Amino acid sequence: MTEEELRKKIGKENPFRVPEGYFEGFADNMMRLLPEREFKEQAPAAQPVIRRKTWRPWLYAAAAVCAVAFIVGAVHRADIRPSDEPLAQYTEEEMADYMATSLFDEYTLYCYLTDEE
């Protein structure tokens, strides 16, 4: 069936109808049907003692101080070079034994001791 055949069979008019005078007294009828209630006025809500706006700048300042402290500590730690004192406690014989058993060759040891790459 095509759309035209359906329109011929059913028609173009709206099958749903609103009763006469339905919207004229609608508000009055609705108010009559609703139950009566007493209006209770609510007390205003208590305001919090500490508001977010007052502590937010302090939080930002504390975060900035922590970030600066972390960055200064990291830069300071990077500038510190290990001292040669721990090597002084070993004798030449102990160092030679260690080098003989390790995977270092003489050139790698030279580069390590002279800080060359």
N, C-alpha and C positions, 0 to 999 in steps of 0.2 A: 504494500500500500504506500502510496506517495503522500506527501504532505497536503497536496491539493485535495486528494480524495478524502483525507481525514477531516479537513476543514468543511467540505461539503456535507459530510456525514454528521459531524458534531456541531459545526457552526462556529462563528467567531465570538459570540458573546460569552461573558464571564459567568460561569455557573454558580459562583459564590455570591451571596447577597447579604447585606447588612440590614438588620431590622430597622424599620422606620423609627426615628427619634432616639436611636441608640446612643449617639455621641452628645446629644443635647443635655441629658441628665447624667452623663457618665461620672463626672467628678462628685456630684452629690450622692449618687448611689455607692460609689467606692468609699466615701467617707462614712456613710451610714453602715456599711458592712465591716469596716475596720473596728477592732475593739478599742475601747478608751484606755489610755494609759496616763499615768502621772509623769510629768517631766521632772527628772532629778538633775539638779545642777551639780556637775562634778567639780571637786576642788582642783586648783591648778597643781600640776606636777611639781615636785620638789626639784630644784636645780642642783646638779652635782657640785660638790665643793671645789674640785679641781677640774677645770675645763681643759679640753684638748689644746685650745689656742694658747694657754698659758705655759704648758710644759713642752710644746713642740719646738720652740727655739732652743730651749735648753738641751733637748735631745739631739738636735742638729749640731749644736756646739760641741757636745760630748763626742759625737761621731767624728767630727772634724779633728778634734784633739787626738782621738785614738788613731785616726788615719795618719796624721802627721807623725805621731810617735812610732807607728809601725814603719813608715817610710824612712825616718831618721835611723831607726835601729837597723833596718836592712842595709842602708847605705854604709853605716858605721861598721857593720859586720863584714861587708865586702872589702873595706879598706884595710882590715887587719890581716897581716901576712903571718903565717906560722913561723915561729922562731926556729933557729937551728939547734937549740939547746937539747931537744930529745935525742938528736944524733950524737951528741957529745958523750953520752953515757955508754956508748958501745965502743969496744976496742976495734982496731983495724982488723984483727984476726976474726972477730965475730962478724964484722961487715963482709969480709972476704968469704966466710962460710955461707952467709946468707945469699950473697951474690952467686955463689957456685951452685946453690940449690934452687935459685929462683929462675924465672924465665927472662930476666933482664939480660941484655947483652951490654957490652961496654959503652956503646954509643948512647943507648937509652939511659944508662946510669949517668953518663956525662951530661946529657940534656936535663935530667932530673935535678942533678946537683947544681947546675949552672943556670937553671930556670930558662933555658932556651927551648925553642920548639922546632 
